[in-house]
């Protein structure tokens, strides 16, 4: 039973990796592993750890559940994924990184990185509510650009058109 499960998960893992365009070598590099390790998972010889699944699935545009066989179709494909431009949010989000955004979180009740669309282009900013609940600090994380930090009212924040909170980042290879 275990061998059959390893093979099924390995096949889905291979399919997800191939669909993402990553080679076994590139995939291994993301986890400081070896191409042989990836090959062993894909052929079902060895089981992939949850730690490695968590590290790799953001690069595959699918969920851990899909790879684990929870459903027959790849219905859990990530939505709201945007490619970052520039380095204002470095080191967290850098040019070319893919950022998955949770569109259900559009009001920053706690500090975090949010995708906003102030003028037609999606950008990322650190948003932090003030202690009194009257406004928000809008900033970047790159120290070279900290002078761009500003405080905004709730009304000004609405003009940013918040798409959602960044929940995962897939680093550009």
C-alpha positions as CSV (number, residue, x, y, z in Angstrom):
1,X,0.0,0.0,0.0
2,X,2.8,2.4,1.0
3,X,4.7,1.7,-2.3
4,X,1.6,2.4,-4.3
5,X,0.9,5.6,-2.5
6,X,4.6,6.8,-3.0
7,X,4.2,6.0,-6.7
8,X,0.9,8.0,-7.1
9,X,2.3,11.0,-5.2
10,X,5.6,10.7,-7.2
11,X,3.7,10.7,-10.5
12,X,1.7,13.8,-9.5
13,X,4.8,15.5,-8.2
14,X,6.5,14.8,-11.6
15,X,3.5,16.1,-13.5
16,X,3.4,19.3,-11.4
17,X,7.2,19.8,-11.8
18,X,7.0,19.2,-15.6
19,X,4.1,21.6,-15.9
20,X,6.0,24.3,-14.0
21,X,8.9,24.0,-16.5
22,X,11.5,23.1,-13.8
23,X,14.1,20.4,-14.4
24,X,15.0,17.9,-11.7
25,X,18.2,19.8,-11.1
26,X,16.5,23.2,-10.7
27,X,13.9,21.6,-8.4
28,X,16.7,20.1,-6.3
29,X,18.5,23.4,-6.0
30,X,15.4,25.0,-4.5
31,X,15.7,22.6,-1.5
32,X,19.5,22.1,-1.4
33,X,18.9,18.5,-2.6
34,X,20.1,16.4,-5.5
35,X,18.5,15.5,-8.9
36,X,18.7,11.9,-7.7
37,X,16.6,12.7,-4.7
38,X,13.9,14.3,-7.0
39,X,14.1,11.2,-9.3
40,X,13.6,8.9,-6.3
41,X,10.4,10.8,-5.3
42,X,9.0,10.8,-8.8
43,X,9.6,7.1,-9.3
44,X,8.1,6.3,-5.9
45,X,11.4,4.8,-4.5
46,X,11.3,7.2,-1.6
47,X,8.6,9.3,0.0
48,X,8.8,13.1,-0.2
49,X,8.7,14.8,3.1
50,X,6.0,17.3,4.0
51,X,8.8,19.9,4.6
52,X,9.9,19.5,1.0
53,X,6.4,19.5,-0.4
54,X,5.7,22.8,1.4
55,X,8.9,24.3,0.0
56,X,8.3,23.2,-3.6
57,X,4.6,23.4,-4.3
58,X,4.5,27.2,-4.6
59,X,6.8,26.8,-7.6
60,X,4.4,24.3,-9.2
61,X,1.2,26.4,-9.3
62,X,-0.8,23.7,-7.5
63,X,-1.6,22.6,-3.9
64,X,0.0,20.0,-1.7
65,X,-3.5,18.4,-1.6
66,X,-3.5,17.9,-5.3
67,X,0.0,16.2,-5.2
68,X,-1.2,14.1,-2.3
69,X,-4.2,12.9,-4.3
70,X,-7.0,14.6,-2.5
71,X,-8.8,15.3,-5.7
72,X,-8.7,13.9,-9.3
73,X,-8.3,17.3,-11.0
74,X,-5.9,20.1,-10.6
75,X,-8.7,22.3,-9.3
76,X,-6.7,23.8,-6.5
77,X,-4.5,25.9,-8.9
78,X,-3.4,29.1,-7.2
79,X,-5.3,32.2,-8.3
80,X,-4.3,35.8,-7.8
81,X,-0.6,35.3,-8.6
82,X,1.2,38.4,-9.6
83,X,4.8,38.9,-10.8
84,X,6.7,41.5,-8.9
85,X,8.5,44.3,-10.6
86,X,11.4,46.3,-9.0
87,X,13.1,45.9,-5.7
88,X,11.2,48.2,-3.4
89,X,10.0,45.3,-1.2
90,X,13.4,43.5,-1.2
91,X,14.5,41.2,0.4
92,X,11.0,39.8,0.9
93,X,9.8,40.3,-2.7
94,X,12.2,41.0,-5.5
95,X,12.0,41.7,-9.2
96,X,10.5,38.7,-11.0
97,X,9.2,36.8,-7.9
98,X,5.7,35.4,-8.2
99,X,3.5,36.5,-5.3
100,X,0.2,34.7,-4.4
101,X,-2.4,37.1,-2.9
102,X,-5.4,36.2,-0.7
103,X,-8.2,38.3,-2.1
104,X,-10.3,37.8,1.0
105,X,-8.0,40.0,3.1
106,X,-8.4,43.5,1.8
107,X,-8.4,45.4,5.0
108,X,-5.1,45.4,6.9
109,X,-6.0,44.7,10.5
110,X,-2.4,43.6,11.2
111,X,0.8,44.6,9.5
112,X,1.7,42.8,6.3
113,X,2.6,43.0,2.6
114,X,-0.4,43.7,0.4
115,X,-0.9,43.9,-3.3
116,X,-2.4,47.2,-4.3
117,X,-3.4,48.6,-7.7
118,X,-3.4,52.4,-7.4
119,X,-3.3,53.2,-11.1
120,X,-3.7,50.1,-13.1
121,X,-0.5,48.4,-12.2
122,X,-0.2,45.9,-9.3
123,X,2.5,46.8,-6.8
124,X,3.3,45.6,-3.3
125,X,3.5,47.7,-0.2
126,X,3.9,47.1,3.6
127,X,0.7,48.3,5.3
128,X,0.4,48.7,9.0
129,X,-2.6,50.1,10.9
130,X,-1.8,52.8,13.5
131,X,-2.4,52.1,17.2
132,X,-5.5,54.3,17.3
133,X,-7.2,52.8,14.3
134,X,-7.4,56.1,12.4
135,X,-4.9,55.5,9.6
136,X,-2.2,53.3,8.1
137,X,1.5,53.5,7.5
138,X,2.3,52.6,3.9
139,X,6.0,51.7,3.3
140,X,8.5,49.6,1.4
141,X,11.0,47.2,2.9
142,X,14.1,48.1,0.9
143,X,16.2,50.3,3.3
144,X,17.4,52.3,0.3
145,X,13.8,53.6,-0.2
146,X,12.5,54.1,3.4
147,X,12.0,57.8,2.7
148,X,8.9,56.8,0.8
149,X,7.1,55.8,4.0
150,X,3.9,57.8,4.6
151,X,0.8,57.7,6.7
152,X,-2.6,57.5,5.0
153,X,-6.2,57.8,6.2
154,X,-8.8,55.1,5.8
155,X,-10.1,57.1,2.8
156,X,-6.7,57.3,1.2
157,X,-6.2,53.6,1.7
158,X,-9.3,52.9,-0.3
159,X,-7.8,54.8,-3.2
160,X,-4.9,52.2,-3.3
161,X,-7.4,49.6,-4.4
162,X,-6.1,46.8,-2.2
163,X,-6.3,43.4,-4.0
164,X,-5.3,41.3,-1.0
165,X,-2.6,40.2,1.4
166,X,0.5,38.5,0.1
167,X,0.5,34.9,1.4
168,X,3.4,33.2,-0.5
169,X,6.3,34.2,-2.6
170,X,7.9,32.0,-5.3
171,X,11.4,33.3,-5.8
172,X,12.6,33.8,-9.3
173,X,15.2,31.2,-10.3
